[in-house]
Amino acid sequence: MRLGAMTMELARTGTPARFYVQVGLHRLVTDVSLDELEQLGTQLAHEAMAWRRERNRVNPDWYGVLNIPRTATADEIQAAYRTLAKQYHPDTSASDSHAAMTQLNDAYAVLGDPQSRQQYDATFTP
């Protein structure tokens, strides 16, 4: 299950009811059922979305982050993202560009997906 930048893995540990959950670098071994683990995954996904919404509330102008007009096409969005990602990528940038890359990735995650972009355009007015 993919949660933003994190991946959650479920796997049996040998006993029938024992699973481990790994989210990022954290591993939790538990004796719960698969249904309970799926509920946990759903809860984590909802919490991640709420966290993203709160973070996006602080800087919701994703068009401004990518320096594109609101009428940009999908190809223009992708081209702008790639250009800025090359500029701010930690491997090619001498400055501390982690915050800039985080913003670029968030902007592209919202604007690069047509459904997310439609929802964003409906809720955000500059």
Legacy VTK file of the C-alpha trace (Angstrom):
# vtk DataFile Version 3.0
C-alpha trace
ASCII
DATASET POLYDATA
POINTS 126 float
0.000 0.000 0.000
1.498 3.345 -1.013
1.018 6.312 1.340
2.454 9.380 -0.293
6.208 9.015 -0.074
5.976 6.039 2.291
5.331 2.409 1.502
3.495 0.106 3.881
4.275 -3.581 3.556
2.332 -6.458 5.063
3.939 -9.852 5.332
3.520 -13.025 7.298
6.290 -13.692 9.793
5.861 -17.451 9.953
2.900 -17.902 12.275
-0.548 -17.762 10.686
-1.844 -14.687 12.526
1.404 -12.761 12.942
2.186 -10.016 10.464
4.614 -7.173 10.328
3.828 -3.727 9.101
6.647 -1.601 7.785
6.053 2.092 7.182
9.196 3.857 6.119
11.929 2.719 8.480
9.553 1.638 11.245
8.513 -1.988 11.638
5.685 -3.182 13.857
5.129 -6.869 14.542
1.599 -7.626 15.586
-0.791 -10.509 16.268
-3.841 -9.038 14.559
-5.925 -10.264 11.694
-5.447 -9.174 8.114
-8.769 -7.289 8.293
-7.489 -5.274 11.244
-4.292 -4.515 9.361
-6.292 -3.333 6.355
-8.252 -1.038 8.677
-4.951 0.275 10.020
-3.781 0.925 6.465
-6.986 2.814 5.707
-6.610 4.852 8.882
-2.985 5.673 8.017
-4.024 6.719 4.514
-6.696 9.052 5.929
-4.223 10.534 8.404
-1.686 11.054 5.620
-4.304 12.822 3.489
-5.299 15.050 6.437
-1.631 15.885 7.040
-1.152 16.722 3.354
-4.278 18.902 3.365
-2.978 20.824 6.384
0.435 21.244 4.771
-1.173 22.351 1.505
-3.298 24.889 3.372
-0.123 26.775 4.260
1.052 27.056 0.623
-1.759 26.010 -1.695
-0.644 27.926 -4.819
0.835 24.964 -6.673
0.658 26.785 -9.998
2.928 29.452 -8.526
5.356 26.821 -7.242
5.721 25.424 -10.774
5.628 28.917 -12.355
2.857 27.994 -14.777
-0.520 29.551 -15.610
-3.745 27.936 -14.416
-4.518 27.119 -18.056
-1.389 24.980 -18.504
-1.760 21.630 -20.226
-0.629 18.334 -18.718
2.478 18.387 -20.913
3.351 21.924 -19.782
2.942 20.907 -16.139
5.221 17.921 -16.613
7.830 19.982 -18.472
7.835 22.688 -15.787
8.159 20.076 -13.037
11.058 18.320 -14.753
12.897 21.578 -15.412
12.563 22.730 -11.806
13.320 19.257 -10.434
16.614 19.228 -12.355
17.402 22.666 -10.987
16.607 21.893 -7.341
17.476 18.196 -7.111
19.878 17.549 -4.196
22.302 15.679 -6.470
22.729 18.659 -8.802
22.093 21.625 -6.518
24.784 22.982 -4.221
22.283 24.612 -1.869
19.978 22.935 0.608
17.112 22.196 -1.754
15.102 19.681 0.283
12.253 22.133 0.987
12.099 23.219 -2.651
11.980 19.611 -3.871
9.258 18.805 -1.339
7.150 21.681 -2.652
7.795 20.690 -6.268
6.826 17.084 -5.579
3.670 18.159 -3.765
2.727 20.550 -6.573
3.257 17.892 -9.218
1.362 15.293 -7.180
-1.673 17.589 -7.170
-1.443 19.124 -10.642
-0.029 16.102 -12.484
-3.061 13.948 -11.700
-6.140 15.167 -13.636
-8.583 14.186 -10.891
-6.543 15.849 -8.122
-6.075 18.929 -10.281
-9.809 19.198 -10.926
-10.524 18.932 -7.207
-7.782 21.464 -6.406
-9.090 23.926 -9.009
-12.586 23.603 -7.560
-11.472 24.336 -3.994
-8.643 26.855 -4.438
-9.090 30.366 -5.734
-6.051 32.669 -5.932
LINES 1 127
126 0 1 2 3 4 5 6 7 8 9 10 11 12 13 14 15 16 17 18 19 20 21 22 23 24 25 26 27 28 29 30 31 32 33 34 35 36 37 38 39 40 41 42 43 44 45 46 47 48 49 50 51 52 53 54 55 56 57 58 59 60 61 62 63 64 65 66 67 68 69 70 71 72 73 74 75 76 77 78 79 80 81 82 83 84 85 86 87 88 89 90 91 92 93 94 95 96 97 98 99 100 101 102 103 104 105 106 107 108 109 110 111 112 113 114 115 116 117 118 119 120 121 122 123 124 125
